[in-house]
Amino acid sequence: MAYNSAMDLSVKQLEQAVSLRRQIDQLQGRLSSLLGSRAAASSAAPSAPATGGGKRTGARRRRRGGLSAAGRARIAAAARARWARVKAAGGGGAKAAKKKGRKKGGISAAGRRKLSQMMKARWAARRRGQG
């Protein structure tokens, strides 16, 4: 019979292994907080979760594909700058169009009247066809 190497370990050795794994996780968390999430994530390979089923202490979980706080700040600053340029140019966006009274699209009163008459004629024709 082949024995697993973990079966050969004593309880004391397993406890030491768990303790070392937790210390490694804590140190990796501290390193990533010092260097920033990008530098630590690229230099440190993801490690296996600590055995023992307990919560990870000291180490923060990193969301994949998320933006850093600095990245969000850059995007927000760029958006504020764009809106400042639009407002400075006098455009003001969609609200300015409503304030100036410009009407986009729509239909004239004569066109509305004509559509109404056409629909009434269709409805009357349907009623005649059913009855």
N, CA, C and O atoms as a GROMACS GRO file, in nm:
protein
  524
    1MET      N    1   0.083  -0.119   0.000
    1MET     CA    2   0.000   0.000   0.000
    1MET      C    3   0.087   0.124   0.000
    1MET      O    4   0.187   0.130   0.071
    2ALA      N    5   0.049   0.224  -0.079
    2ALA     CA    6   0.124   0.350  -0.082
    2ALA      C    7   0.063   0.446   0.017
    2ALA      O    8  -0.058   0.468   0.018
    3TYR      N    9   0.148   0.504   0.102
    3TYR     CA   10   0.100   0.598   0.202
    3TYR      C   11   0.123   0.742   0.156
    3TYR      O   12   0.224   0.773   0.092
    4ASN      N   13   0.030   0.826   0.188
    4ASN     CA   14   0.041   0.968   0.158
    4ASN      C   15   0.142   1.030   0.254
    4ASN      O   16   0.148   0.991   0.370
    5SER      N   17   0.221   1.128   0.204
    5SER     CA   18   0.322   1.189   0.290
    5SER      C   19   0.257   1.265   0.406
    5SER      O   20   0.320   1.279   0.511
    6ALA      N   21   0.135   1.314   0.390
    6ALA     CA   22   0.067   1.385   0.497
    6ALA      C   23   0.030   1.290   0.610
    6ALA      O   24   0.018   1.331   0.725
    7MET      N   25   0.012   1.164   0.577
    7MET     CA   26  -0.023   1.067   0.680
    7MET      C   27   0.096   1.036   0.770
    7MET      O   28   0.080   0.997   0.886
    8ASP      N   29   0.218   1.056   0.716
    8ASP     CA   30   0.338   1.030   0.793
    8ASP      C   31   0.367   1.142   0.893
    8ASP      O   32   0.445   1.122   0.987
    9LEU      N   33   0.306   1.259   0.874
    9LEU     CA   34   0.330   1.372   0.962
    9LEU      C   35   0.256   1.355   1.094
    9LEU      O   36   0.145   1.302   1.098
   10SER      N   37   0.318   1.400   1.199
   10SER     CA   38   0.251   1.395   1.329
   10SER      C   39   0.160   1.516   1.343
   10SER      O   40   0.165   1.609   1.262
   11VAL      N   41   0.079   1.515   1.445
   11VAL     CA   42  -0.012   1.627   1.471
   11VAL      C   43   0.067   1.754   1.498
   11VAL      O   44   0.028   1.862   1.455
   12LYS      N   45   0.177   1.741   1.569
   12LYS     CA   46   0.259   1.857   1.602
   12LYS      C   47   0.319   1.918   1.475
   12LYS      O   48   0.325   2.040   1.462
   13GLN      N   49   0.362   1.834   1.383
   13GLN     CA   50   0.418   1.884   1.257
   13GLN      C   51   0.311   1.952   1.173
   13GLN      O   52   0.337   2.054   1.109
   14LEU      N   53   0.190   1.898   1.174
   14LEU     CA   54   0.080   1.960   1.099
   14LEU      C   55   0.046   2.096   1.157
   14LEU      O   56   0.018   2.191   1.083
   15GLU      N   57   0.046   2.107   1.290
   15GLU     CA   58   0.018   2.236   1.354
   15GLU      C   59   0.126   2.338   1.319
   15GLU      O   60   0.096   2.455   1.296
   16GLN      N   61   0.252   2.294   1.315
   16GLN     CA   62   0.360   2.384   1.277
   16GLN      C   63   0.344   2.429   1.132
   16GLN      O   64   0.369   2.545   1.100
   17ALA      N   65   0.303   2.339   1.045
   17ALA     CA   66   0.283   2.372   0.904
   17ALA      C   67   0.171   2.476   0.888
   17ALA      O   68   0.183   2.570   0.810
   18VAL      N   69   0.064   2.457   0.963
   18VAL     CA   70  -0.048   2.552   0.957
   18VAL      C   71  -0.003   2.688   1.009
   18VAL      O   72  -0.037   2.791   0.951
   19SER      N   73   0.073   2.689   1.116
   19SER     CA   74   0.123   2.814   1.173
   19SER      C   75   0.213   2.887   1.073
   19SER      O   76   0.201   3.008   1.054
   20LEU      N   77   0.303   2.812   1.009
   20LEU     CA   78   0.391   2.873   0.909
   20LEU      C   79   0.311   2.929   0.791
   20LEU      O   80   0.341   3.038   0.742
   21ARG      N   81   0.210   2.855   0.746
   21ARG     CA   82   0.128   2.901   0.634
   21ARG      C   83   0.057   3.032   0.669
   21ARG      O   84   0.050   3.122   0.585
   22ARG      N   85   0.006   3.044   0.790
   22ARG     CA   86  -0.061   3.168   0.832
   22ARG      C   87   0.038   3.284   0.837
   22ARG      O   88   0.005   3.396   0.798
   23GLN      N   89   0.160   3.257   0.886
   23GLN     CA   90   0.261   3.362   0.890
   23GLN      C   91   0.297   3.408   0.749
   23GLN      O   92   0.315   3.527   0.724
   24ILE      N   93   0.308   3.313   0.657
   24ILE     CA   94   0.339   3.347   0.517
   24ILE      C   95   0.227   3.432   0.459
   24ILE      O   96   0.254   3.532   0.392
   25ASP      N   97   0.102   3.395   0.484
   25ASP     CA   98  -0.013   3.472   0.433
   25ASP      C   99  -0.012   3.614   0.489
   25ASP      O  100  -0.039   3.710   0.417
   26GLN      N  101   0.018   3.628   0.618
   26GLN     CA  102   0.024   3.760   0.680
   26GLN      C  103   0.133   3.844   0.617
   26GLN      O  104   0.112   3.961   0.585
   27LEU      N  105   0.250   3.784   0.599
   27LEU     CA  106   0.362   3.859   0.541
   27LEU      C  107   0.333   3.897   0.396
   27LEU      O  108   0.369   4.007   0.353
   28GLN      N  109   0.269   3.810   0.320
   28GLN     CA  110   0.233   3.844   0.183
   28GLN      C  111   0.132   3.958   0.179
   28GLN      O  112   0.139   4.045   0.092
   29GLY      N  113   0.040   3.958   0.273
   29GLY     CA  114  -0.057   4.068   0.280
   29GLY      C  115   0.010   4.199   0.313
   29GLY      O  116  -0.021   4.302   0.254
   30ARG      N  117   0.103   4.196   0.407
   30ARG     CA  118   0.177   4.318   0.442
   30ARG      C  119   0.260   4.367   0.324
   30ARG      O  120   0.268   4.488   0.300
   31LEU      N  121   0.324   4.274   0.252
   31LEU     CA  122   0.405   4.311   0.137
   31LEU      C  123   0.319   4.373   0.028
   31LEU      O  124   0.358   4.474  -0.032
   32SER      N  125   0.203   4.315   0.002
   32SER     CA  126   0.117   4.370  -0.102
   32SER      C  127   0.063   4.507  -0.063
   32SER      O  128   0.042   4.593  -0.150
   33SER      N  129   0.039   4.530   0.066
   33SER     CA  130  -0.009   4.662   0.107
   33SER      C  131   0.102   4.766   0.097
   33SER      O  132   0.075   4.884   0.073
   34LEU      N  133   0.226   4.724   0.115
   34LEU     CA  134   0.339   4.818   0.103
   34LEU      C  135   0.370   4.850  -0.043
   34LEU      O  136   0.393   4.966  -0.078
   35LEU      N  137   0.372   4.749  -0.128
   35LEU     CA  138   0.411   4.768  -0.267
   35LEU      C  139   0.294   4.804  -0.358
   35LEU      O  140   0.316   4.844  -0.472
   36GLY      N  141   0.176   4.792  -0.311
   36GLY     CA  142   0.058   4.814  -0.396
   36GLY      C  143   0.013   4.682  -0.452
   36GLY      O  144   0.091   4.587  -0.462
   37SER      N  145  -0.114   4.674  -0.490
   37SER     CA  146  -0.172   4.546  -0.529
   37SER      C  147  -0.112   4.494  -0.659
   37SER      O  148  -0.103   4.372  -0.675
   38ARG      N  149  -0.072   4.579  -0.755
   38ARG     CA  150  -0.019   4.531  -0.882
   38ARG      C  151   0.118   4.467  -0.866
   38ARG      O  152   0.142   4.358  -0.918
   39ALA      N  153   0.209   4.535  -0.795
   39ALA     CA  154   0.346   4.484  -0.782
   39ALA      C  155   0.348   4.353  -0.706
   39ALA      O  156   0.421   4.261  -0.744
   40ALA      N  157   0.271   4.343  -0.601
   40ALA     CA  158   0.271   4.220  -0.521
   40ALA      C  159   0.202   4.107  -0.596
   40ALA      O  160   0.244   3.992  -0.586
   41ALA      N  161   0.096   4.139  -0.671
   41ALA     CA  162   0.023   4.034  -0.742
   41ALA      C  163   0.108   3.975  -0.853
   41ALA      O  164   0.098   3.855  -0.880
   42SER      N  165   0.191   4.057  -0.920
   42SER     CA  166   0.272   4.005  -1.029
   42SER      C  167   0.394   3.930  -0.978
   42SER      O  168   0.440   3.836  -1.044
   43SER      N  169   0.449   3.968  -0.862
   43SER     CA  170   0.569   3.902  -0.813
   43SER      C  171   0.540   3.779  -0.728
   43SER      O  172   0.621   3.687  -0.724
   44ALA      N  173   0.426   3.775  -0.662
   44ALA     CA  174   0.394   3.662  -0.575
   44ALA      C  175   0.289   3.575  -0.642
   44ALA      O  176   0.184   3.623  -0.683
   45ALA      N  177   0.319   3.447  -0.651
   45ALA     CA  178   0.223   3.353  -0.709
   45ALA      C  179   0.116   3.324  -0.606
   45ALA      O  180   0.144   3.324  -0.486
   46PRO      N  181  -0.009   3.299  -0.650
   46PRO     CA  182  -0.114   3.269  -0.553
   46PRO      C  183  -0.082   3.138  -0.480
   46PRO      O  184  -0.044   3.039  -0.543
   47SER      N  185  -0.098   3.140  -0.351
   47SER     CA  186  -0.066   3.022  -0.271
   47SER      C  187  -0.192   2.946  -0.237
   47SER      O  188  -0.303   2.998  -0.249
   48ALA      N  189  -0.173   2.822  -0.196
   48ALA     CA  190  -0.287   2.738  -0.157
   48ALA      C  191  -0.345   2.790  -0.028
   48ALA      O  192  -0.272   2.846   0.054
   49PRO      N  193  -0.475   2.774  -0.006
   49PRO     CA  194  -0.535   2.823   0.118
   49PRO      C  195  -0.479   2.748   0.238
   49PRO      O  196  -0.437   2.633   0.227
   50ALA      N  197  -0.479   2.815   0.350
   50ALA     CA  198  -0.426   2.755   0.473
   50ALA      C  199  -0.512   2.637   0.513
   50ALA      O  200  -0.635   2.642   0.507
   51THR      N  201  -0.446   2.529   0.555
   51THR     CA  202  -0.521   2.413   0.602
   51THR      C  203  -0.573   2.443   0.740
   51THR      O  204  -0.512   2.521   0.814
   52GLY      N  205  -0.680   2.387   0.776
   52GLY     CA  206  -0.738   2.412   0.907
   52GLY      C  207  -0.873   2.478   0.895
   52GLY      O  208  -0.950   2.479   0.991
   53GLY      N  209  -0.906   2.535   0.777
   53GLY     CA  210  -1.039   2.587   0.753
   53GLY      C  211  -1.070   2.720   0.819
   53GLY      O  212  -1.182   2.768   0.807
   54GLY      N  213  -0.973   2.782   0.889
   54GLY     CA  214  -1.000   2.909   0.955
   54GLY      C  215  -0.995   3.025   0.858
   54GLY      O  216  -0.953   3.009   0.743
   55LYS      N  217  -1.036   3.141   0.905
   55LYS     CA  218  -1.031   3.261   0.822
   55LYS      C  219  -0.888   3.307   0.809
   55LYS      O  220  -0.805   3.287   0.898
   56ARG      N  221  -0.859   3.369   0.696
   56ARG     CA  222  -0.726   3.424   0.675
   56ARG      C  223  -0.715   3.552   0.757
   56ARG      O  224  -0.801   3.640   0.747
   57THR      N  225  -0.612   3.562   0.835
   57THR     CA  226  -0.595   3.680   0.918
   57THR      C  227  -0.485   3.766   0.861
   57THR      O  228  -0.378   3.716   0.826
   58GLY      N  229  -0.510   3.895   0.850
   58GLY     CA  230  -0.408   3.989   0.805
   58GLY      C  231  -0.403   4.006   0.654
   58GLY      O  232  -0.370   4.115   0.608
   59ALA      N  233  -0.434   3.906   0.578
   59ALA     CA  234  -0.425   3.916   0.433
   59ALA      C  235  -0.561   3.955   0.376
   59ALA      O  236  -0.664   3.898   0.412
   60ARG      N  237  -0.560   4.054   0.286
   60ARG     CA  238  -0.685   4.095   0.221
   60ARG      C  239  -0.699   4.020   0.089
   60ARG      O  240  -0.600   3.995   0.021
   61ARG      N  241  -0.820   3.984   0.055
   61ARG     CA  242  -0.845   3.920  -0.074
   61ARG      C  243  -0.853   4.027  -0.180
   61ARG      O  244  -0.912   4.133  -0.159
   62ARG      N  245  -0.793   4.001  -0.296
   62ARG     CA  246  -0.789   4.097  -0.405
   62ARG      C  247  -0.892   4.056  -0.509
   62ARG      O  248  -0.895   3.942  -0.554
   63ARG      N  249  -0.976   4.152  -0.548
   63ARG     CA  250  -1.073   4.125  -0.654
   63ARG      C  251  -1.002   4.119  -0.787
   63ARG      O  252  -0.915   4.201  -0.815
   64ARG      N  253  -1.039   4.025  -0.869
   64ARG     CA  254  -0.978   4.016  -1.001
   64ARG      C  255  -1.046   4.112  -1.095
   64ARG      O  256  -1.168   4.125  -1.096
   65GLY      N  257  -0.967   4.180  -1.174
   65GLY     CA  258  -1.020   4.269  -1.275
   65GLY      C  259  -1.074   4.400  -1.221
   65GLY      O  260  -1.132   4.479  -1.296
   66GLY      N  261  -1.057   4.426  -1.092
   66GLY     CA  262  -1.107   4.550  -1.036
   66GLY      C  263  -1.010   4.665  -1.057
   66GLY      O  264  -0.892   4.643  -1.086
   67LEU      N  265  -1.058   4.785  -1.043
   67LEU     CA  266  -0.972   4.903  -1.055
   67LEU      C  267  -0.915   4.938  -0.920
   67LEU      O  268  -0.978   4.917  -0.816
   68SER      N  269  -0.795   4.991  -0.923
   68SER     CA  270  -0.737   5.040  -0.798
   68SER      C  271  -0.800   5.175  -0.766
   68SER      O  272  -0.867   5.236  -0.849
   69ALA      N  273  -0.778   5.220  -0.644
   69ALA     CA  274  -0.833   5.350  -0.604
   69ALA      C  275  -0.773   5.461  -0.690
   69ALA      O  276  -0.842   5.556  -0.726
   70ALA      N  277  -0.645   5.449  -0.722
   70ALA     CA  278  -0.580   5.550  -0.806
   70ALA      C  279  -0.640   5.551  -0.947
   70ALA      O  280  -0.658   5.657  -1.006
   71GLY      N  281  -0.670   5.434  -0.999
   71GLY     CA  282  -0.732   5.426  -1.132
   71GLY      C  283  -0.870   5.489  -1.134
   71GLY      O  284  -0.904   5.561  -1.228
   72ARG      N  285  -0.949   5.461  -1.030
   72ARG     CA  286  -1.083   5.524  -1.022
   72ARG      C  287  -1.071   5.675  -1.012
   72ARG      O  288  -1.150   5.749  -1.071
   73ALA      N  289  -0.971   5.722  -0.935
   73ALA     CA  290  -0.953   5.866  -0.919
   73ALA      C  291  -0.915   5.930  -1.052
   73ALA      O  292  -0.963   6.040  -1.083
   74ARG      N  293  -0.829   5.863  -1.131
   74ARG     CA  294  -0.791   5.918  -1.262
   74ARG      C  295  -0.911   5.928  -1.355
   74ARG      O  296  -0.929   6.028  -1.425
   75ILE      N  297  -0.994   5.824  -1.355
   75ILE     CA  298  -1.113   5.825  -1.442
   75ILE      C  299  -1.209   5.935  -1.400
   75ILE      O  300  -1.263   6.006  -1.484
   76ALA      N  301  -1.231   5.949  -1.268
   76ALA     CA  302  -1.322   6.053  -1.219
   76ALA      C  303  -1.269   6.192  -1.253
   76ALA      O  304  -1.346   6.280  -1.292
   77ALA      N  305  -1.138   6.213  -1.240
   77ALA     CA  306  -1.079   6.344  -1.272
   77ALA      C  307  -1.094   6.375  -1.421
   77ALA      O  308  -1.122   6.489  -1.458
   78ALA      N  309  -1.076   6.274  -1.505
   78ALA     CA  310  -1.092   6.294  -1.649
   78ALA      C  311  -1.237   6.328  -1.684
   78ALA      O  312  -1.262   6.413  -1.769
   79ALA      N  313  -1.332   6.262  -1.619
   79ALA     CA  314  -1.474   6.292  -1.645
   79ALA      C  315  -1.509   6.433  -1.600
   79ALA      O  316  -1.581   6.504  -1.670
   80ARG      N  317  -1.457   6.473  -1.482
   80ARG     CA  318  -1.482   6.611  -1.437
   80ARG      C  319  -1.424   6.712  -1.534
   80ARG      O  320  -1.485   6.815  -1.561
   81ALA      N  321  -1.305   6.683  -1.586
   81ALA     CA  322  -1.242   6.775  -1.681
   81ALA      C  323  -1.323   6.784  -1.810
   81ALA      O  324  -1.340   6.893  -1.865
   82ARG      N  325  -1.375   6.670  -1.858
   82ARG     CA  326  -1.459   6.673  -1.980
   82ARG      C  327  -1.583   6.758  -1.959
   82ARG      O  328  -1.618   6.839  -2.044
   83TRP      N  329  -1.650   6.739  -1.845
   83TRP     CA  330  -1.771   6.817  -1.819
   83TRP      C  331  -1.738   6.964  -1.802
   83TRP      O  332  -1.816   7.051  -1.842
   84ALA      N  333  -1.625   6.994  -1.743
   84ALA     CA  334  -1.586   7.134  -1.728
   84ALA      C  335  -1.565   7.199  -1.865
   84ALA      O  336  -1.604   7.314  -1.886
   85ARG      N  337  -1.504   7.123  -1.959
   85ARG     CA  338  -1.485   7.177  -2.094
   85ARG      C  339  -1.619   7.199  -2.164
   85ARG      O  340  -1.638   7.300  -2.231
   86VAL      N  341  -1.713   7.104  -2.147
   86VAL     CA  342  -1.844   7.118  -2.211
   86VAL      C  343  -1.918   7.240  -2.156
   86VAL      O  344  -1.977   7.318  -2.231
   87LYS      N  345  -1.914   7.255  -2.023
   87LYS     CA  346  -1.984   7.367  -1.961
   87LYS      C  347  -1.919   7.499  -1.995
   87LYS      O  348  -1.988   7.600  -2.013
   88ALA      N  349  -1.785   7.502  -2.005
   88ALA     CA  350  -1.715   7.624  -2.040
   88ALA      C  351  -1.744   7.666  -2.184
   88ALA      O  352  -1.745   7.785  -2.215
   89ALA      N  353  -1.766   7.568  -2.270
   89ALA     CA  354  -1.796   7.597  -2.410
   89ALA      C  355  -1.939   7.648  -2.427
   89ALA      O  356  -1.975   7.696  -2.535
   90GLY      N  357  -2.020   7.640  -2.323
   90GLY     CA  358  -2.156   7.691  -2.330
   90GLY      C  359  -2.255   7.586  -2.376
   90GLY      O  360  -2.374   7.617  -2.391
   91GLY      N  361  -2.209   7.462  -2.399
   91GLY     CA  362  -2.300   7.356  -2.442
   91GLY      C  363  -2.393   7.315  -2.330
   91GLY      O  364  -2.515   7.318  -2.346
   92GLY      N  365  -2.337   7.278  -2.219
   92GLY     CA  366  -2.416   7.241  -2.103
   92GLY      C  367  -2.485   7.107  -2.113
   92GLY      O  368  -2.554   7.067  -2.019
   93GLY      N  369  -2.468   7.036  -2.223
   93GLY     CA  370  -2.525   6.903  -2.235
   93GLY      C  371  -2.673   6.903  -2.269
   93GLY      O  372  -2.720   6.995  -2.336
   94ALA      N  373  -2.746   6.804  -2.224
   94ALA     CA  374  -2.887   6.785  -2.259
   94ALA      C  375  -2.977   6.890  -2.196
   94ALA      O  376  -3.080   6.926  -2.252
   95LYS      N  377  -2.939   6.938  -2.079
   95LYS     CA  378  -3.024   7.036  -2.010
   95LYS      C  379  -3.031   7.168  -2.087
   95LYS      O  380  -3.133   7.236  -2.086
   96ALA      N  381  -2.921   7.204  -2.154
   96ALA     CA  382  -2.919   7.330  -2.229
   96ALA      C  383  -3.018   7.326  -2.344
   96ALA      O  384  -3.081   7.427  -2.376
   97ALA      N  385  -3.033   7.209  -2.408
   97ALA     CA  386  -3.127   7.197  -2.519
   97ALA      C  387  -3.270   7.221  -2.471
   97ALA      O  388  -3.348   7.285  -2.541
   98LYS      N  389  -3.304   7.172  -2.353
   98LYS     CA  390  -3.438   7.192  -2.300
   98LYS      C  391  -3.459   7.338  -2.260
   98LYS      O  392  -3.567   7.393  -2.281
   99LYS      N  393  -3.356   7.401  -2.203
   99LYS     CA  394  -3.370   7.539  -2.160
   99LYS      C  395  -3.388   7.634  -2.278
   99LYS      O  396  -3.461   7.732  -2.268
  100LYS      N  397  -3.321   7.603  -2.389
  100LYS     CA  398  -3.331   7.691  -2.505
  100LYS      C  399  -3.462   7.671  -2.580
  100LYS      O  400  -3.493   7.748  -2.671
  101GLY      N  401  -3.538   7.569  -2.545
  101GLY     CA  402  -3.667   7.547  -2.608
  101GLY      C  403  -3.658   7.473  -2.740
  101GLY      O  404  -3.757   7.463  -2.812
  102ARG      N  405  -3.539   7.421  -2.772
  102ARG     CA  406  -3.528   7.344  -2.897
  102ARG      C  407  -3.598   7.211  -2.879
  102ARG      O  408  -3.588   7.148  -2.774
  103LYS      N  409  -3.669   7.171  -2.981
  103LYS     CA  410  -3.741   7.046  -2.975
  103LYS      C  411  -3.676   6.949  -3.073
  103LYS      O  412  -3.665   6.978  -3.192
  104LYS      N  413  -3.634   6.834  -3.022
  104LYS     CA  414  -3.573   6.734  -3.109
  104LYS      C  415  -3.684   6.644  -3.162
  104LYS      O  416  -3.760   6.587  -3.084
  105GLY      N  417  -3.692   6.632  -3.291
  105GLY     CA  418  -3.791   6.543  -3.351
  105GLY      C  419  -3.932   6.592  -3.322
  105GLY      O  420  -3.958   6.712  -3.325
  106GLY      N  421  -4.022   6.500  -3.295
  106GLY     CA  422  -4.159   6.538  -3.264
  106GLY      C  423  -4.244   6.546  -3.389
  106GLY      O  424  -4.200   6.510  -3.498
  107ILE      N  425  -4.366   6.592  -3.372
  107ILE     CA  426  -4.461   6.600  -3.483
  107ILE      C  427  -4.541   6.728  -3.468
  107ILE      O  428  -4.570   6.772  -3.357
  108SER      N  429  -4.575   6.787  -3.580
  108SER     CA  430  -4.651   6.913  -3.575
  108SER      C  431  -4.797   6.884  -3.544
  108SER      O  432  -4.842   6.769  -3.548
  109ALA      N  433  -4.869   6.988  -3.512
  109ALA     CA  434  -5.012   6.973  -3.481
  109ALA      C  435  -5.088   6.921  -3.603
  109ALA      O  436  -5.178   6.838  -3.589
  110ALA      N  437  -5.052   6.970  -3.722
  110ALA     CA  438  -5.122   6.925  -3.844
  110ALA      C  439  -5.093   6.776  -3.868
  110ALA      O  440  -5.183   6.700  -3.906
  111GLY      N  441  -4.968   6.734  -3.846
  111GLY     CA  442  -4.932   6.594  -3.865
  111GLY      C  443  -5.004   6.505  -3.764
  111GLY      O  444  -5.049   6.396  -3.799
  112ARG      N  445  -5.015   6.551  -3.640
  112ARG     CA  446  -5.086   6.475  -3.538
  112ARG      C  447  -5.233   6.458  -3.576
  112ARG      O  448  -5.290   6.350  -3.560
  113ARG      N  449  -5.294   6.566  -3.628
  113ARG     CA  450  -5.434   6.561  -3.670
  113ARG      C  451  -5.453   6.460  -3.784
  113ARG      O  452  -5.549   6.383  -3.785
  114LYS      N  453  -5.360   6.462  -3.878
  114LYS     CA  454  -5.369   6.371  -3.992
  114LYS      C  455  -5.357   6.226  -3.948
  114LYS      O  456  -5.433   6.141  -3.994
  115LEU      N  457  -5.260   6.196  -3.856
  115LEU     CA  458  -5.246   6.061  -3.804
  115LEU      C  459  -5.372   6.016  -3.730
  115LEU      O  460  -5.414   5.901  -3.743
  116SER      N  461  -5.430   6.106  -3.653
  116SER     CA  462  -5.550   6.073  -3.579
  116SER      C  463  -5.663   6.034  -3.674
  116SER      O  464  -5.733   5.935  -3.651
  117GLN      N  465  -5.680   6.112  -3.781
  117GLN     CA  466  -5.787   6.081  -3.878
  117GLN      C  467  -5.762   5.947  -3.947
  117GLN      O  468  -5.856   5.870  -3.971
  118MET      N  469  -5.633   5.918  -3.978
  118MET     CA  470  -5.601   5.791  -4.044
  118MET      C  471  -5.630   5.673  -3.951
  118MET      O  472  -5.685   5.571  -3.995
  119MET      N  473  -5.595   5.686  -3.824
  119MET     CA  474  -5.620   5.577  -3.728
  119MET      C  475  -5.769   5.555  -3.708
  119MET      O  476  -5.815   5.442  -3.699
  120LYS      N  477  -5.845   5.664  -3.700
  120LYS     CA  478  -5.989   5.652  -3.683
  120LYS      C  479  -6.050   5.580  -3.802
  120LYS      O  480  -6.142   5.499  -3.788
  121ALA      N  481  -5.998   5.610  -3.922
  121ALA     CA  482  -6.049   5.543  -4.043
  121ALA      C  483  -6.018   5.394  -4.038
  121ALA      O  484  -6.102   5.312  -4.075
  122ARG      N  485  -5.897   5.356  -3.993
  122ARG     CA  486  -5.859   5.214  -3.983
  122ARG      C  487  -5.948   5.141  -3.882
  122ARG      O  488  -5.996   5.031  -3.908
  123TRP      N  489  -5.969   5.204  -3.767
  123TRP     CA  490  -6.052   5.141  -3.665
  123TRP      C  491  -6.195   5.121  -3.716
  123TRP      O  492  -6.258   5.018  -3.692
  124ALA      N  493  -6.246   5.222  -3.787
  124ALA     CA  494  -6.382   5.211  -3.842
  124ALA      C  495  -6.388   5.098  -3.943
  124ALA      O  496  -6.486   5.023  -3.947
  125ALA      N  497  -6.284   5.084  -4.027
  125ALA     CA  498  -6.281   4.977  -4.126
  125ALA      C  499  -6.278   4.840  -4.058
  125ALA      O  500  -6.344   4.747  -4.104
  126ARG      N  501  -6.202   4.828  -3.950
  126ARG     CA  502  -6.197   4.702  -3.876
  126ARG      C  503  -6.334   4.668  -3.817
  126ARG      O  504  -6.380   4.554  -3.823
  127ARG      N  505  -6.397   4.771  -3.760
  127ARG     CA  506  -6.528   4.747  -3.701
  127ARG      C  507  -6.628   4.702  -3.808
  127ARG      O  508  -6.711   4.614  -3.785
  128ARG      N  509  -6.619   4.764  -3.926
  128ARG     CA  510  -6.709   4.724  -4.034
  128ARG      C  511  -6.680   4.582  -4.080
  128ARG      O  512  -6.773   4.508  -4.113
  129GLY      N  513  -6.553   4.542  -4.081
  129GLY     CA  514  -6.516   4.407  -4.125
  129GLY      C  515  -6.562   4.302  -4.026
  129GLY      O  516  -6.597   4.191  -4.066
  130GLN      N  517  -6.561   4.335  -3.896
  130GLN     CA  518  -6.602   4.236  -3.795
  130GLN      C  519  -6.753   4.224  -3.791
  130GLN      O  520  -6.806   4.114  -3.772
  131GLY      N  521  -6.821   4.331  -3.807
  131GLY     CA  522  -6.967   4.328  -3.788
  131GLY      C  523  -7.042   4.302  -3.909
  131GLY      O  524  -7.164   4.298  -3.906
   0.00000   0.00000   0.00000
